[in-house]
């Protein structure tokens, strides 16, 4: 690529306008030849990118190239936002956008183009404080992105994104509340307020978020989240959800299987130790929180430690034997079993 065009493309985040190629010295015939031979890929009408760059990128960077192409095609003050911004910020989404389907925001009253193929364009004011540059283009910051998603997405999907941003990017709850206040009167703000109230920065995965929301929907009391469990020798594991009044622990099994036999054995040993210490351990997987919710949790009474009882773990009733351990809190977020 001509160095002049390479510099322009870099400033654009990778793509470039055909007009910019012509100004860099390429002829229309040369442009057509580069596209027809596959050296350049046409992202949108009048917008191209080097095919080699597109092919060596990971999925997130390829999505960024498509977003940058849409920003170039639309012009004006359009910014990357919503699902696309979340993907580029590495915020977890229940439904990731397709590689070439992008989401943007344009300030109200803009006179520029308002449609390009594969782009969903929101109209809203975007304060300069809410914009940063990432992948060579303007993008809403993580906090503004979370608020936009909270106004737009279904409740559970929005809480997943909020939890992820607070946990992985240390997005501050106060900053989210401030941005929601600045959006007063906008569509979806009441829902965004509910999302912020439900969000928890200790959730480490979408599965944990959905499981916590499932329990709340069923009327269960709020659990402790990501709690360390230990004994007189110190913590020996971290559990996903814990109800100290009933001694129930929920562990979520993600989609990654334990291919290493040693890791699988370690998980079984930890569960056996928890149960030996008097805790009731329930394991839930994706199917339990997405397809078998009604069978996975019940707001009815839960057996306390020291008693025999029955607990529905999503696969039918299972007999559980409680031991008379007394959980007591000591240290920061650590539950210790102090003995019979």
C-alpha positions in Angstrom: 0.0 0.0 0.0 1.2 3.5 -0.8 2.6 5.1 2.4 0.3 8.1 2.1 -2.8 5.8 1.9 -1.4 3.6 4.7 -1.2 6.7 7.0 -4.8 7.7 6.2 -6.0 4.1 6.8 -4.2 3.9 10.1 -5.8 7.2 11.2 -9.2 5.8 10.2 -8.8 2.6 12.3 -7.9 0.5 9.2 -10.4 1.2 6.4 -10.2 4.0 3.9 -12.5 5.7 1.4 -12.0 5.1 -2.3 -11.7 8.9 -2.6 -8.8 8.8 -0.2 -7.1 6.2 -2.4 -7.6 8.3 -5.5 -6.1 11.3 -3.7 -3.1 9.1 -2.7 -2.4 8.5 -6.4 -4.4 5.4 -7.2 -6.5 5.4 -10.4 -10.1 4.1 -10.6 -8.8 1.2 -12.7 -6.2 0.3 -10.1 -8.8 0.4 -7.4 -11.1 -1.9 -9.3 -8.2 -4.3 -10.0 -7.2 -4.5 -6.3 -10.8 -5.2 -5.3 -11.3 -7.8 -8.1 -8.1 -9.6 -7.3 -8.9 -9.7 -3.6 -6.0 -7.5 -2.4 -8.6 -5.1 -1.1 -12.0 -5.9 0.4 -15.0 -3.6 0.0 -16.6 -3.2 3.4 -19.3 -0.9 2.3 -20.0 1.3 -0.7 -16.9 3.5 -1.2 -15.1 2.0 1.8 -12.3 -0.6 1.5 -9.7 -2.3 3.7 -6.6 -4.4 2.9 -7.7 -8.0 2.8 -4.5 -9.1 4.5 -5.3 -6.9 7.5 -8.9 -8.2 7.7 -7.8 -11.9 7.5 -5.1 -11.7 10.2 -7.3 -10.0 12.7 -9.1 -11.8 15.5 -13.0 -11.6 15.6 -13.0 -8.5 17.8 -10.6 -6.6 15.6 -12.5 -7.6 12.5 -15.7 -6.3 14.1 -13.8 -3.1 14.8 -12.8 -2.8 11.1 -16.5 -3.1 10.1 -17.5 -0.5 12.7 -14.7 1.9 11.5 -16.0 1.4 7.9 -19.5 2.3 8.9 -18.2 5.4 10.8 -16.4 6.5 7.6 -19.5 5.9 5.5 -21.8 7.9 7.7 -19.4 10.7 8.5 -20.2 13.5 10.9 -20.2 13.0 14.6 -21.3 9.3 14.7 -19.7 7.2 17.4 -19.5 3.4 18.0 -21.9 2.5 20.8 -24.2 -0.1 22.4 -23.3 -3.8 21.5 -20.4 -2.9 19.2 -18.9 -0.7 21.9 -19.4 -3.4 24.5 -17.6 -5.9 22.2 -14.7 -3.6 21.7 -14.4 -2.9 25.4 -14.5 -6.6 26.1 -17.7 -6.4 28.0 -19.6 -9.7 28.1 -22.8 -9.9 26.0 -25.5 -12.6 26.0 -25.9 -12.1 22.3 -22.8 -11.0 20.5 -23.3 -9.0 17.3 -22.4 -10.6 14.0 -19.0 -9.5 12.6 -20.5 -7.1 10.1 -23.5 -5.9 12.1 -22.6 -2.7 13.9 -24.3 -0.3 16.4 -23.7 3.4 16.3 -25.1 6.6 17.9 -25.6 9.9 16.2 -26.5 13.1 18.0 -30.1 14.2 17.3 -30.5 16.7 14.4 -27.5 15.5 12.4 -27.8 16.3 8.7 -25.5 13.5 7.6 -26.5 10.1 6.2 -28.6 8.1 8.6 -28.4 4.6 7.0 -25.8 2.2 5.9 -26.1 -1.5 5.3 -25.7 -3.6 8.5 -25.7 -0.7 10.9 -28.3 0.1 13.6 -28.1 3.8 14.4 -29.4 5.3 17.6 -30.2 8.9 17.9 -29.1 10.4 21.2 -26.9 13.2 22.6 -23.4 12.0 23.5 -21.3 14.2 25.8 -17.6 14.6 24.9 -17.0 13.2 28.4 -18.6 9.9 27.4 -16.4 9.4 24.3 -12.9 8.0 23.9 -10.8 6.7 21.0 -10.4 3.0 20.6 -9.3 1.1 17.5 -8.7 4.5 15.9 -12.3 5.7 16.1 -14.7 7.4 18.5 -16.4 5.1 20.9 -18.6 5.5 23.9 -16.7 4.9 27.1 -17.4 1.8 29.2 -19.7 3.5 31.6 -21.8 5.2 28.9 -21.9 1.9 27.0 -23.3 0.1 30.0 -26.0 2.8 30.5 -26.9 2.6 26.8 -27.2 -1.1 27.0 -29.3 -0.9 30.2 -31.7 1.4 28.4 -31.9 -0.8 25.3 -31.4 -4.5 26.1 -33.8 -6.9 28.0 -33.2 -6.7 31.7 -31.2 -9.8 32.2 -28.9 -9.2 29.2 -28.3 -5.7 30.5 -27.4 -6.9 34.0 -24.9 -9.3 32.4 -23.2 -6.4 30.7 -23.3 -4.3 33.8 -21.8 -7.0 36.0 -19.1 -7.7 33.5 -18.1 -4.0 33.1 -18.0 -3.5 36.9 -16.0 -6.7 37.5 -13.6 -6.6 34.5 -13.2 -2.9 33.8 -13.8 -1.6 37.4 -16.6 0.6 36.1 -17.8 2.6 39.1 -21.4 2.4 40.3 -21.4 6.1 41.1 -20.3 7.0 37.6 -23.1 4.8 36.1 -25.6 6.5 38.4 -24.3 9.9 37.3 -24.7 9.1 33.6 -28.2 7.8 34.2 -29.0 11.1 35.9 -27.7 13.0 32.9 -30.1 10.9 30.7 -33.2 11.8 32.7 -36.3 11.7 30.5 -34.7 9.5 27.9 -36.4 6.3 26.8 -35.3 3.3 28.9 -33.9 5.3 31.9 -36.3 3.6 34.5 -35.1 0.2 33.3 -31.4 1.4 33.4 -32.0 2.3 37.1 -33.3 -1.2 37.8 -30.3 -2.7 36.1 -27.9 -0.6 38.2 -29.7 -1.7 41.4 -29.5 -5.4 40.4 -25.8 -5.2 39.2 -23.1 -6.8 41.3 -19.4 -6.3 40.6 -18.4 -9.6 42.2 -20.1 -11.7 39.5 -17.4 -13.3 37.4 -19.3 -14.6 34.4 -22.7 -14.3 32.6 -23.7 -17.7 34.1 -23.2 -16.4 37.6 -25.2 -13.3 36.8 -28.1 -15.3 35.3 -28.1 -17.7 38.2 -28.2 -14.9 40.8 -31.1 -13.2 38.9 -32.9 -16.6 38.7 -32.7 -16.9 42.4 -34.0 -13.4 43.0 -36.9 -14.0 40.6 -37.8 -17.1 42.5 -38.1 -15.0 45.7 -35.0 -16.3 47.4 -33.1 -14.0 49.8 -30.0 -12.2 48.4 -27.0 -14.5 48.6 -23.4 -13.6 49.3 -21.5 -13.5 46.0 -18.0 -14.9 45.3 -17.4 -15.8 48.9 -14.2 -17.5 50.3 -14.9 -20.5 52.4 -12.3 -21.7 54.9 -11.6 -23.2 58.3 -9.1 -22.6 61.1 -6.2 -23.0 58.6 -7.6 -20.4 56.3 -9.7 -20.2 53.0 -9.6 -23.3 50.8 -12.0 -22.3 48.0 -14.2 -19.5 46.6 -17.9 -20.3 46.0 -20.2 -18.5 43.6 -23.4 -18.0 45.7 -23.8 -18.6 49.5 -26.7 -18.4 51.8 -25.2 -18.4 55.4 -28.6 -18.8 57.1 -29.2 -22.2 55.4 -25.7 -23.2 54.6 -26.5 -23.6 50.9 -23.8 -23.1 48.3 -24.3 -22.8 44.6 -21.5 -23.6 42.2 -21.9 -22.8 38.5 -20.5 -25.2 35.9 -19.6 -23.2 32.8 -19.3 -24.4 29.3 -15.6 -25.3 29.6 -15.2 -28.9 30.6 -12.5 -30.2 32.8 -10.4 -32.1 30.3 -7.6 -32.3 32.8 -8.3 -35.3 35.1 -6.4 -33.6 37.9 -8.6 -30.5 37.7 -11.7 -32.6 37.7 -10.5 -34.5 40.7 -9.7 -31.3 42.5 -13.3 -30.0 42.0 -14.7 -33.2 43.4 -12.4 -33.0 46.4 -13.4 -29.4 47.1 -17.1 -30.3 46.9 -16.6 -33.2 49.2 -14.8 -31.0 51.7 -17.6 -28.4 51.6 -20.2 -31.1 52.2 -18.1 -32.6 55.0 -18.0 -29.2 56.6 -21.7 -29.1 56.7 -22.6 -27.1 53.6 -25.3 -28.1 51.1 -23.7 -27.9 47.6 -25.8 -27.4 44.5 -24.2 -27.3 41.0 -26.0 -25.5 38.2 -25.1 -25.4 34.5 -26.3 -23.2 31.6 -29.3 -25.4 30.9 -30.5 -25.0 34.5 -30.5 -21.2 34.3 -31.8 -20.9 30.8 -34.1 -23.8 30.0 -34.9 -25.5 33.3 -35.3 -22.5 35.6 -38.6 -23.6 37.1 -37.0 -26.9 38.2 -33.7 -25.5 39.3 -34.8 -23.3 42.2 -37.7 -23.0 44.5 -38.6 -20.3 47.1 -39.6 -23.0 49.6 -37.8 -23.9 52.8 -34.2 -25.1 52.5 -32.9 -27.6 55.0 -30.4 -26.2 57.5 -27.1 -27.8 58.5 -27.5 -30.4 61.1 -30.7 -31.9 59.5 -31.5 -34.4 56.9 -33.7 -33.1 54.1 -34.4 -33.0 50.4 -33.3 -30.3 47.9 -34.2 -30.0 44.3 -31.0 -29.5 42.4 -32.5 -29.3 38.9 -32.2 -33.0 38.2 -34.9 -34.2 40.5 -34.9 -34.3 44.3 -31.7 -35.2 46.0 -31.3 -36.3 49.6 -28.9 -34.1 51.5 -27.4 -34.8 54.9 -26.4 -31.7 56.8 -23.6 -31.8 59.5 -23.8 -29.7 62.6 -21.1 -27.2 61.6 -21.6 -23.6 62.6 -20.6 -21.1 59.9 -19.1 -17.9 61.4 -17.6 -15.0 59.5 -14.0 -14.1 60.1 -11.9 -11.8 58.0 -12.9 -10.2 54.7 -15.5 -12.3 52.9 -14.3 -15.5 54.4 -16.7 -18.0 56.0 -15.0 -20.4 58.4 -16.5 -23.5 59.8 -15.8 -23.3 63.6 -16.8 -26.9 64.5 -19.8 -28.7 65.9 
